[in-house]
Amino acid sequence: MSSRGAKAKNGHVTTTEYETKRMVGDAKVLVGKTSNQHGLPDYSHSPNRIYIKENPDGSFREMRVYDSEGSPLLEIAYHPEPSLGGNRHTYILHYHILRADLSRGKARRLSKDDSPEIYEKYKVYLKEYGL
């Protein structure tokens, strides 16, 4: 895992910012060791890894999927997304494709109907949280 925003030549930074709270299938639920760490790592030392971030109450916040190089590919989130819901109050299950520069593509709804391939592939993690 890396420090947010920092990148070494090999794409990773060795840190101890996060700890594994528990596992959901083969995905690690990460928690920041201090209140400053609230996002998921930008890179993963483990290839093909999935990390999940929960809200303080244990509900699903977001999940990030990493490729064989440890770079993020996909982010699935459940929080207000104004571009989809029109406000900052309605929680919407959605996803973003991540680019090589770590910027996120346009938010798209995630459901059995709107994006069946992605939903089907990751439903085992989402169902754990009732999504």
N, C-alpha and C positions, 0 to 999 in steps of 0.2 A: 504494500500500500504506500501511497505517497502523501506528502504534504500538499495541501491544496495550492495550486499555482506554481509549485516548484517542480522542476524536471531536470534530472541529471542526463548525461549523454545516453545512457541506456533507457531513458524514459521513466526511471523509478527513483524514489528517494526513500531511504530506510528511515522509518519513524516508528514511534510507539504511541501514536496519537489515538488509536482505536483499540477496542477490545471486543471480542466476540461475546455477545449477550447469550445467544442460543443459535440453534440451527433450525431452518425451515427446509426440509428436504436436504438438498446439497448446498443451499444458500446460507451464507453467514449473515446473521443479524448483527450489525455493528453499532457500537455506541462510542461517542467521543469520550476520552478520558477526562476532558475538561469542558466547560461550557462553551469554549471557543470552537470546538470541533463539533459541528452539527451537520456537515455535508458528508457525502460519500467520497471515497478517495478518487482522484483523477486517474490513477493507474493502479493496476494490481500486479503484484509479483507472481501470483498464481495464474497460470493460463486458464482460459475458459471459466472464470470465476463469476459468481453472482453474489452481490451484496444487497442487503435490505436495510433500510432505515425506517425505524418506527417513530411515531409520535411519542411524547412522554407518557401517554396513557396506554401504550402498547398497540395502538392501531397502526395500520399501514400508512406510510408516508411516501416512500419511493423505493425503487429497486433499480440497480444498474447491472447490466450484463457486459462482460469483458471478453475480448477475443483471445486467440492463442498467443498474441503478443503482449497481452495485458492492457490493451487500449480499450476504452469504453465504446460499445457499439449501440446500445439501446438503453433508454431510461424509461421506466414505467412509473407513473406517479398517480396519487390520489389526493388531490388538494384543489382549491379554486384555481381555475385557469381562465382568466377573463376573455381570452381569444375564442374560447369554446362556449363558456357559460354566460358571458356578458356581464359578469359581476365578480366581486372578490369574496363571495360568501358561499356559493354553491360548489360542493365538492364534485369533481368529475374525474373518472378513471380515464387516463390518457397516456400517450407515449410520445417520445421524441427520438429521432434517429440522431446519434452524435457523430459529428464530423471529426476529421483528424486533428483539427485545431481546438477540439473540445467544445466547440459551439454546438448548440442544439438546433435541430431542424424544427420546422413548424409543428406545433402541438396537434395531435390527431386523437380522436376518441378511440378508446379501446373497449370493445365489447365483442360478444359472440357474433353480432350482426355487422358491426362497423369494420372490424379487422379480425376476422375469424382465424387466420393463420397465426398471428401473433398471440391472440388470446388463448388459442388451443395449446400452443407451445409452452406458455407460462402460467396456465390456469392452476396448476398444482400449488404454486406459491400464493396466488391471489385468493384461492378458495380457503386457504389457511386463515385469511382475514375477512372472510365473508364477502369477497368481491367477485 
